[in-house]
């Protein structure tokens, strides 16, 4: 997965602090990491370990990158 700004290499807790709207994207795909109290998993790992289809993974990647583009990132 290729996320803009190397976001895939960020811990999920840092992603949620900087971009809380990404939590909404993950929730739509039933990835419940938004409420995780540990939060040290990398975004790219969070997406890949949930056993999603390749299409769902691609959709998440596209939605997150589109969101970042719309924010001017």
Secondary structure, DSSP 4 states (H G I P E B T S, - for coil): ---GGGGGGSBHHHHHHH-THHHHHHHHTT-GGGG-SS--SBHHHHHHTT---HHHHHHHHHHHHHHHHHTT-
